[in-house]
Amino acid sequence: MAFRAADSTALPRLPKPVSTTTHLAPVTTTTTPTPVWRVAWGSAMAWGFGIASNATIRDLATVGVGGSQIRIRISNQYGNQPLVIGAATVGIEAQGAAIVPGTLHQVTFSGATGTTIPVGGYLYSDPVPLAVSSLQTLAVSVYVSNPDQVTVHPCCVGSVSSYFSSNGAGNLTAGVTSSGFVAASPWKRLVDAVDVLQTSGLGSIVVIGDSITDGYNTTLQWVEVLQRRIDMLPPSEQRAVINEGITANTLTGVVPNDDSKGGGQPGLARLQRDALSQSGVSEVILFLGTNDLWFGATAQEVIAGLQQAVNMVHQAGLRIVGVTLLPRETSPSELWTPTQQTYLEQVNNWILTSGAFDAVLDFATAVADVYNGNCYPTSMFYPYDSGDHLHPNPAGQTAMANSIDTTVLGLPPAPTVPPLVPVTPTPGCQGVLGIPSVTTTTTTTTSPPPSTTSAQRRPRH
């Protein structure tokens, strides 16, 4: 039924009110920003290792940005039984396994103090009224009451990421001291994401990578350095950078890999869980492919995998940033053939020239041996090399992070951190296909100059 205005002649006219106001102030309305959950820390789970039973695990998580509340995501991806959580808490880390008194909060799940997570699943907690600031470390304690294989992130020798009690020790989640936590480990356990609640700010950046991103053979990760650069920007322009790297990870599953021994599911298989399903993500940085080539994939198989990842991320409405694969060569532990080198250069050339990605980070050029008089683009610069001719050391990780133009991530230019090794680009160094020189980054040659072919690399120091 249509509605019409009432007949004005049906009612008596009222006299107009007398106004004593000459000018009326404009009516203003206040819009309250809608709070948004954004992932502020994450760790890609890759393996099932050890059994927890009537035991407590205390994970450490350093958030990249702050928020007024937090929530926790717990994974049973590699469990062999439903994960029965009897209790969970979170607080600010004091030192080691200890928690700052007065900051401990109980974590609930749909209002209950415990929950059950099926095999292969994960679950978010209820919001926790704990305000956190950027680069603050949380201690998340989970009491596992039933026997279950523990879902872990296995990497690397370095700082402690988790503590745990012995089996049978019971529920220690309410303790603020380190009492009862008998073991420390660099491996992360069970907790795979921490979200923060924000009323302003920018979307999070998730990095899907392999051991170079995970931090193998180094005490400093390029993701960590990039986060430090971003945190030097004004708070309203800061973003969290989430490290979802897994050592030995591949992009595709076209050839046998190490997924059954801790290498994790291939990037394409875990992209939804580790990136696209995370809260408040706006961009994905994809840095995978070198392990595919080493395990036996061809350049075209890797390129097809990269294109598939681009399509998946774009279908999710997010931006995707590609990364060139680093120079590498044969080491005592790994053979690297001329054919694999040719494939790497073909993949890098596609990443740089195809236009498939929304932006590209050229890490290959940043760490190539094209500094201080050297011109060997197919090798890593020796002061950046951890010793295995593939994984950068802290100086190399810093160089990669400093090479990023943060405007391609939708940010203002961010300050760089002091380099750990002083370098000067070698004048006239021409570069090779897929690894242009730092002095000629707009030019890509179709074949390597005679002095830089794979067969003529310089002796290692």
VENHURA-V429128 format. One record per helix or strand of 2 or more residues. SS is the DSSP state (helix for helix, strand for strand). FROM is the first residue (numbers start at 1). TO is the last residue. Records with the same first field share a line. If there is no record, write none. Layout:
SS=FROM-TO, FROM-TO
This chain:
helix=8-10, 211-214, 222-230, 235-237, 259-261, 267-276, 290-295, 299-315, 338-353, 363-367, 382-384, 394-402, 406-409, 450-452, 454-456
strand=36-42, 47-52, 55-62, 70-75, 83-93, 105-106, 115-117, 122-124, 137-144, 148-153, 162-164, 183-185, 188-189, 191-198, 204-209, 241-245, 281-287, 319-323, 359-361, 368-369, 376-380, 431-432, 435-436
